[in-house]
């Protein structure tokens, strides 16, 4: 072999691609700027140098990967994916001819500047995510998302390259048993553990990439490959202090278990918020909160009154609020969530812009062991961690406040003559009078609520109904005393995924709300067409929250679409007059 003559500037490949200068190199090969003398355009040519120095069996694997890279990229039609023009063989090795991108990689840009500004990093992440969504839709997993594979064109475009270890749906794998391929500190935990990758694995790598971009350092890189892999699986990186509004998005993407990460469309809306300088509210549902003991809070008798705030579908990034009672009123789907804690952002950091300077509250740590994978039980429950995010707790302590019951504001324009209705629980003062045609029921389960006259109690497992017509119109109270989801919001996200698969479900509104001082409560409104018990269009609304003892309550109402306006007004009354056990 004439290796000294077969590589280098000036070499003509396949009679048309003349190599110029080397513009990149790595452990597997080099990338050259080249000129296509047939089409008179600049291209990039990837040379697989590693194939010259390995055994024949390894060379065959490397060559197969190069062919696979070309096939993977060719399946994707997206402006954010570097186009593969040609694959040729020279010197008994494959070469890939690709679209040339005039600009540095994200790794080079971060190294040169020290760090990428958060809003710019969010813009980059948004483009990369769009490319990954196109790849996943085409049945391709990238599996090596990292700063070096994100290219920043000087005209503002962002492209992802190097599908060399991509997994293509329908192809047999070329990775050998026990082999981990990819940049170790950007591998998702499930890949390090030997599990099968999925789209969520690429999203985790995107989170690690964005962390590196804004912080200037890789979040999991340690002194050896083994310690790095251990960190990926078992450790949480320091909170991204420089990330500003992008911080909670990074935290969400770096959840250890793939099912606990936001879906691509949710992450896309979060990144859009961060790019526009807004802290994505929906990302907070994926951020493990710290456990705070109530006795550690300052007992000064000042009270804060908070209104329920509901995000619109556009604001909440598609994340949502679902409850235990689904459209078909069937049993809950599975998917518990358990995670290690994430350190809260430092006082006064950009990621907590509304937090006044204060000493942090006393924290009661939760278990620090790695989170177990979700069980396959059909209960659909979820582990709860108390009370509120640390930033909010610190603000309350600084003000000498104790938690007050949150007032509920209706978003129903027809309720209360068009004015928001609000009541506090009975323990907080005089309650609003019982409306005409309603009466209070003290349920045997311990809670108390108002129901319309003539509605009777029915019980089905953990779900208690009040209905005048055997379920055609119903109030449903669902109770779970040992939830497994970290908060109702995450439970809601899991429920919607299941319901979307079961029926012609249509989301109307899905938002994170604050109810009875629980900031990650959920409200969810939806419709569907019932096929069985009460055929025809139906409509429902659901509010799910955790009480201080950890019990999950779901307050749900459903009815035919034709009587929805009345049902919606009734729901406001139920929620406003609800009393948990002991009140």
C-alpha positions, -999 to +999 in steps of 0.1 A: +000+000+000+013+035-008+000+051+023+022+081+020+007+089-013-028+078-007-037+105+018-030+142+019-038+174+001-040+172-036-052+136-038-079+130-064-105+105-053-128+087-078-115+110-105-135+140-091-129+149-054-096+167-049-086+169-012-076+202+002-066+209+039-076+187+068-104+204+087-110+179+115-097+147+130-106+122+156-098+087+168-116+071+138-104+093+110-100+127+093-122+152+076-109+170+046-121+200+027-123+190-010-134+203-043-158+184-065-143+189-099-174+177-117-201+199-100-176+226-090-186+228-054-168+225-021-175+193-002-162+176+030-146+141+027-144+118+056-114+094+056-115+063+078-078+063+089-084+038+117-091+010+092-054+009+082-041+000+117-065-027+130-070-064+124-089-076+094-120-084+115-120-049+131-115-034+097-146-051+083-166-037+113-153-002+107-160-003+070-195-016+077-201+014+101-190+038+074-215+023+050-241+024+077-234+061+083-241+069+047-273+049+047-285+065+079-279+100+067-295+093+034-327+082+050-332+116+066-345+147+048-339+177+070-319+209+066-303+202+100-287+170+090-254+171+070-262+156+036-241+126+023-234+130-014-214+099-022-196+069-008-165+056-026-137+032-020-100+042-022-070+024-008-092-005+002-111+018+025-145+036+023-146+074+021-177+095+026-183+127+006-206+151+025-220+185+025-194+211+035-204+233+064-184+266+067-181+271+104-168+255+137-183+227+157-201+235+189-171+220+207-147+244+190-169+274+195-173+267+233-136+261+236-128+294+219-153+315+239-152+296+271-189+290+271-220+296+249-246+322+259-277+304+272-302+318+247-278+309+218-273+274+233-311+270+234-313+281+197-286+255+189-304+228+209-337+236+191-321+230+157-304+198+168-336+186+183-354+192+151-328+172+132-330+144+157-368+143+155-365+139+117-339+111+122-361+093+147-391+096+124-370+079+097-361+051+121-326+063+128-310+068+162-279+090+161-262+075+193-233+099+193-247+134+199-220+155+213-205+190+208-181+179+182-208+166+160-229+198+161-217+222+133-224+259+135-225+274+100-214+310+097-248+319+082-266+308+113-275+273+104-270+244+129-264+209+115-257+176+131-232+152+115-215+118+120-240+091+120-212+066+121-226+045+150-263+052+142-288+025+148-311+020+118-345+005+123-346-028+104-308-032+102-289-058+121-265-043+146-228-042+138-218-035+174-204-066+190-215-081+223-202-062+253-189-033+231-198+003+240-194+027+211-195+065+213-181+093+234-184+079+269-193+111+288-222+117+263-236+082+264-271+079+281-271+058+313-292+031+297-265+026+270-238+024+296-258-002+315-261-022+283-297-015+276-313-008+242-311+029+231-342+048+220-350+083+210-348+094+247-311+083+246-303+109+219-322+135+240-301+127+270-269+132+249-284+165+237-288+175+274-252+167+281-241+186+250-260+217+260-245+215+295-210+215+281-219+244+258-231+267+286-208+255+314-176+250+293-170+216+307-184+181+302-208+172+330-197+136+336-161+135+324-138+120+351-102+108+352-108+075+335-133+058+312-146+036+341-151+065+365-168+085+337-192+056+330-199+053+368-206+090+370-231+088+340-250+060+357-249+070+394-241+107+398-258+140+392-236+168+378-233+202+394-263+224+387-257+243+355-252+277+371-245+296+339-274+282+320-301+308+330-335+298+316-319+268+299-310+252+332-343+233+339-344+220+304-309+205+308-319+190+341-350+175+325-331+160+296-305+145+320-329+124+340-313+089+345-343+069+333-354+074+297-391+074+305-386+102+330-373+126+303-395+149+283-407+138+249-391+155+219-421+178+213-421+188+250-384+195+249-388+215+218-413+239+234-390+242+265-361+251+243-382+277+225-390+293+258-354+293+268-343+308+235-367+336+240-354+342+275-383+327+294-377+300+321-398+270+309-423+263+336-431+228+323-395+218+327-398+221+365-420+190+366-390+169+356-367+185+381-365+164+413-374+187+443-358+185+477-377+173+507-383+200+533-396+193+567-424+217+578-410+220+612-379+236+596-399+265+582-401+298+601-434+297+620-439+334+619-477+339+615-477+358+583-497+342+555-492+343+517-522+339+496-514+325+461-538+321+432-539+291+411-519+297+379-527+276+349-505+275+318-519+276+284-510+248+260-486+271+243-470+281+276-467+247+291-447+232+262-472+204+256-465+189+290-495+185+310-518+176+337-537+144+337-554+126+364-561+091+376-594+090+359-589+088+321-615+093+294-627+057+296-626+059+334-604+028+333-577+017+357-545+037+357-516+029+334-482+019+348-450+039+349-437+049+384-410+075+387-381+075+412-350+096+409-320+108+429-322+144+440-308+171+418-289+198+437-310+230+438-296+261+420-274+284+441-289+314+458-294+343+433-284+323+403-299+331+369-319+299+370-339+313+399-345+349+390-374+355+414-356+341+444-346+367+471-313+362+487-317+340+518-302+312+536-315+279+522-340+259+544-330+228+562-331+199+538-341+164+547-322+143+522-339+115+503-322+082+494-290+088+474-289+054+458-294+051+420-330+052+410-345+017+402-361+012+369-399+016+369-419-014+377-444-029+354-473-028+378-506-017+364-513+007+392-498+037+375-488+052+408-459+076+414-436+084+443-442+118+458-415+141+471-426+169+493-432+201+493-420+227+468-389+235+449-360+248+471-360+282+454-396+289+465-390+275+500-360+298+505-381+328+494-409+318+519-385+314+547-368+347+540-402+364+543-410+347+575-440+330+559-458+298+565-476+280+538-512+291+532-539+272+513-539+281+477-570+296+463-584+281+432-594+304+403-617+291+377-607+295+340-643+290+331-657+323+317-692+313+325-686+305+362-697+330+388-710+354+363-678+356+344-657+364+375-631+341+390-644+321+420-622+315+449-626+298+483-602+286+509-606+252+527-628+252+558-597+254+581-587+287+566-618+307+575-654+311+566-664+290+536-686+303+507-722+292+511-735+260+495-751+268+462-788+261+456-794+226+444-762+212+461-756+195+494-724+185+513-715+148+516-691+135+542-678+105+523-669+072+542-634+075+527-628+106+549-631+134+525-660+158+521-674+175+490-705+191+475-726+172+451-758+182+432-790+171+447-801+136+435-765+124+428-757+090+445-725+074+455-709+045+437-676+028+445-652+010+422-618+001+438-599+033+447-624+054+427-655+068+442-682+082+419-712+104+425-737+103+396-774+108+389-776+084+359-752+055+365-722+073+352-734+092+321-727+123+342-702+118+371-680+132+397-651+108+403-627+110+432-596+088+429-574+081+459-538+067+459-522+066+494-488+054+481-482+071+448-449+063+430-447+094+407-426+122+420-454+147+414-488+148+398-475+166+368-452+138+358-480+113+365-501+133+341-476+132+314-474+094+316-512+091+316-516+111+284-491+088+265-513+058+274-546+075+265-533+087+232-528+051+222-561+038+235-586+061+218-593+091+196-583+113+225-581+151+219-563+174+243-581+207+250-560+221+278-532+206+298-515+227+324-495+228+355-514+245+384-509+254+420-537+239+442-538+238+480-501+250+481-489+222+459-471+239+430-469+208+407-506+200+407-523+193+374-554+203+355-563+185+323-593+190+300-599+167+271-625+151+249-630+117+231-657+096+214-670+069+237-678+036+220-691+015+249-712+026+279-724+060+267-717+062+230-709+095+215-687+126+221-677+131+257-658+158+276-639+157+309-618+177+332-594+165+359-575+181+388-549+160+405-528+170+435-509+155+465-519+162+501-492+169+527-493+133+538-484+121+503-519+109+493-528+116+457-563+129+450-579+132+416-610+153+412-626+145+379-659+152+361-671+139+328-703+142+307-716+141+272-704+170+251-739+183+248-741+191+285-705+201+290-711+238+298-731+228+329-706+201+339-677+226+336-695+250+361-702+221+384-666+212+384-656+246+397-680+241+427-666+207+435-630+219+435-637+251+454-656+233+482-634+202+484-622+191+519-595+165+524-598+141+553-593+157+586-604+192+575 
